[in-house]
Amino acid sequence: RRCLEHICLHIINYQHRHNPLHSNREQIHFEDILFVAQEWATNPRPPLPLSATLTEDEAAAIIQSFYRAYRVRCWPDVTQFREWQRGFRKEVKAIIKIQRFWRSRKTSS
């Protein structure tokens, strides 16, 4: 469906630019076409997904960075650090809960 919408937009844009009755439409943007602006004012389009807006190089860079991050998280030192960090966060949350409990007991007394 996304490809069909893209093709329809291209056809509308091409026909609007190459209308023989209007010769000054070469450099107009699609959003500046009057009936398109009116239609989008009443029925706004959802934003295009990243797969439709990124170039192949940008998409490749994103995929590579995610893969490298995954590979780094698999290292034993990093996994050990992440486990320690997870436990530390649990301890801190427990300490904060205990402090809140005792503060509420002091204020209610």
Wavefront OBJ file of the C-alpha trace (Angstrom):
o trace
v 0.000 0.000 0.000
v 2.836 2.373 0.852
v 4.364 1.907 -2.616
v 0.994 2.602 -4.259
v 0.616 5.863 -2.320
v 4.122 6.875 -3.301
v 3.418 6.136 -6.979
v 0.138 8.090 -6.879
v 1.885 11.093 -5.316
v 4.552 10.948 -8.004
v 1.953 10.821 -10.791
v 0.010 13.767 -9.321
v 3.197 15.783 -8.963
v 4.316 14.963 -12.515
v 0.953 15.840 -14.046
v 0.761 19.094 -12.107
v 4.257 20.146 -13.207
v 3.834 19.183 -16.866
v 0.382 20.666 -17.478
v 0.564 22.391 -20.900
v -1.878 25.107 -19.788
v 0.495 26.257 -17.000
v 4.159 26.612 -17.906
v 5.441 28.128 -14.620
v 5.072 25.043 -12.418
v 8.524 23.498 -12.789
v 9.909 24.373 -9.338
v 6.774 24.006 -7.202
v 6.871 21.662 -4.217
v 4.211 19.013 -3.797
v 2.922 20.551 -0.558
v 2.408 23.893 -2.354
v -0.163 22.513 -4.818
v -3.486 24.083 -3.837
v -5.723 21.001 -3.847
v -3.051 18.947 -2.055
v -2.729 21.557 0.698
v -6.530 21.664 1.087
v -6.788 17.874 1.254
v -3.959 17.568 3.766
v -5.534 20.305 5.908
v -8.694 18.210 6.310
v -7.043 14.755 6.209
v -3.452 14.984 7.419
v -1.094 12.298 6.213
v 0.673 10.061 8.693
v 4.437 10.585 8.771
v 6.453 8.446 6.402
v 8.279 5.519 8.006
v 12.052 5.568 8.203
v 12.302 2.907 5.515
v 10.785 5.361 3.043
v 12.875 8.372 4.047
v 16.371 6.964 4.641
v 18.941 6.454 1.946
v 20.624 3.064 1.631
v 23.809 4.418 3.234
v 21.938 5.861 6.222
v 19.979 2.635 6.695
v 23.180 0.585 6.461
v 24.866 2.798 9.076
v 21.929 2.363 11.482
v 21.862 -1.413 11.011
v 25.631 -1.641 11.474
v 25.560 0.448 14.656
v 22.806 -1.726 16.160
v 24.709 -4.888 15.223
v 27.958 -3.557 16.716
v 26.141 -2.626 19.919
v 24.661 -6.137 20.077
v 28.093 -7.683 19.592
v 29.579 -5.509 22.350
v 26.776 -6.472 24.757
v 27.725 -10.110 24.168
v 31.259 -9.594 25.526
v 31.704 -11.307 28.923
v 32.990 -8.149 30.650
v 30.065 -6.105 29.414
v 27.472 -8.750 30.359
v 29.003 -9.001 33.834
v 28.887 -5.206 34.206
v 25.261 -5.096 33.035
v 24.287 -7.777 35.578
v 26.054 -5.829 38.348
v 24.325 -2.624 37.228
v 20.927 -4.345 37.259
v 21.505 -5.554 40.841
v 22.777 -2.142 41.915
v 19.663 -0.467 40.578
v 17.505 -2.921 42.529
v 19.443 -2.111 45.707
v 19.066 1.629 45.163
v 15.325 1.256 44.525
v 15.010 -0.816 47.721
v 16.900 1.801 49.730
v 14.678 4.578 48.363
v 11.541 2.585 49.234
v 12.764 2.017 52.775
v 13.621 5.709 53.197
v 10.178 6.741 51.950
v 8.523 4.277 54.300
v 10.376 5.636 57.342
v 9.759 9.240 56.293
v 6.020 8.558 56.012
v 6.074 6.887 59.452
v 7.834 9.913 60.987
v 5.369 12.391 59.486
v 2.325 10.384 60.529
v 3.504 10.086 64.151
l 1 2 3 4 5 6 7 8 9 10 11 12 13 14 15 16 17 18 19 20 21 22 23 24 25 26 27 28 29 30 31 32 33 34 35 36 37 38 39 40 41 42 43 44 45 46 47 48 49 50 51 52 53 54 55 56 57 58 59 60 61 62 63 64 65 66 67 68 69 70 71 72 73 74 75 76 77 78 79 80 81 82 83 84 85 86 87 88 89 90 91 92 93 94 95 96 97 98 99 100 101 102 103 104 105 106 107 108 109
